[in-house]
Amino acid sequence: MTEYTFNDQETIDALQNDLNLIIREDNAPEAYLFAKKLESLLEDSNLSSDLSNKHLWKYKKMIKQAKFVSLYKQDEEEILDLINNHFNDIFNIKFYDISDKIDDFLSINKFIIKERDEFKEKLRKSLLDNKKKITKEEIKIGEEKVFSSISNWLRDFRDSFTEEGFKDSLNITKYISENKNFLALNKKEQKKVKTLFNLYAHLKILSSSPEGIEEHISIETEDGEPAIIVNGRIEKIPQAVIDIFNEVQRKTGGKLYHPPQKEISSGNQPAKKVFTPPETEVDDKKVKNISPKRDQKAINRLLESYKKFEMDLISLNANLKSLEKYKNNPDGILNKFNQDLKVENRDNLLADIIFICENKLLDKFFRDSKELLNEFKKDLRVKLSEDIINNIIEKSTSPETVSLYLQFLLFKKLNLSPKNSGLFGMHLANIFKKIGQEKYFPIVYGDLNLERFVWREVIEENGLVKFK
């Protein structure tokens, strides 16, 4: 974290920019260091006494956000305090997934099932007792109007479906489509309640057996095969998952990529970023100082994250099977994608994109989806001239154009988090390789610093776009 004098708005803005970059990267280690250092500085009584209440409040808000991002590095009491007193703050962190963060904490810090269960029970109890307001207006439970607190929203659901109702996701779907309290909310507040219900449901299954583990845990079977526990079931890791890492390691001499650090210009005009998803910049010194031991740990974490993601995608099998009728009807799948986009059905949209790529329909989808194409052009106009945009559109099958368009769909239309977008991009890269379109394989790489898959950056240089 850069050194600053703290008693002015310029410093607040600079630190917030630092934190925004950390959030966009979902960089938990850097978020942890940011929170620790800023908290340490604020503990200096001389500094705190010089700050206005307004400035002090802004610094404390940054610390809370950084702690939420680095949740797996916090202790139990800190996590309970964050969720008890600052639950609403997660909605100010773009792409934040509280359930995913809690899973990270459990899988890294809790090796005994009983300890996992005890902590999840503490979290559930804290939510049931939480009197913090989560939506604006009062809600009606029975004939009574009550404060719109976290506990009362959970109470409303439990009155409809009982406590055990949280175990069935169909109950949540029914609640949000029929409940009058929920339907009276605006979209922003509906998202808050859905996040609350999904978190509580995620913590609901409690036992001292594998069925009580919502987070995925990698194991070896008796015959030595890699496998993973998914919601209590032992699933073998698909060969495709193993194949893609063998391929990545082969292409990179046994290691995943370190991201390139400097833009190299071959002419007079400097290189410019074309598409700006959440940034993935890192310090040169961090790259140079990464040890082989840390390399291996980073690779293992990347492998773990991808295994888990591939297992999650199994849930889309039914969606994909339903799309088989479109194999001889490409216009039908294009229309279906647009319909799914209108109702914001993310699972259907992910399945649609997989089907389109598997059946080599991406170029047709790109050209024929006029409304999306116009939005894509508009997005490019922020940084590029009309001539360069026309060149991108004309070269619709180039790896750079395919990469830019997929990033546009995943970040701008589906609102995937940087983490999930990178993982999904890796899945698509594997699909392209399988169907003979290997030139698209390098669109995503494993970043050893972020311990995450990221999209290879596309830059414009001397009137041309290319991978950095």
Buried (B, 14 or more C-beta within 10 A) or exposed (E): BEEBEBEEEEBBEBBBEBBBBBBBBBBBBBBBBBBBBBBEBBEEEEBBEEBEEEBBEBBBBBBBBBBBBBBBBBEBEEBBBBBBEBBEBBBEBEBBBBBBBBBBBBBEBBEEBEEBBBBBEBBBEBBBEBEBEBBEEBBEBEEEEBEBBBBBBBBBBBEBBEEEBBEEEEBBEBBBEEBEBBEEBEEEBBEBBBBBBBBBBBBBBBEEEBBBBBBBBBEEEEEEEBBBBBBEEEBEBBEEBBEBBEBBBEEEEEBBBBBEEEEEEEEEEEBEBBBEBBBBEBEEEEBEEBEEEEBEEBBEBBBBBBBBBBBEBEEBEEBBEEBEEBEEEBEEBBBBBEEBBEEEBEEBBBBBBBBBBBBEBBBBBBEBBEEBBEBBBEBBEEBBEEEBBEBBBEBBEBBBBBBBBBBBBBBBBBEBBBBBBBBBBBBBBBBBBBEEBEEBBBBBBBBBBBBBBBBBBBBBBEEBBBBB
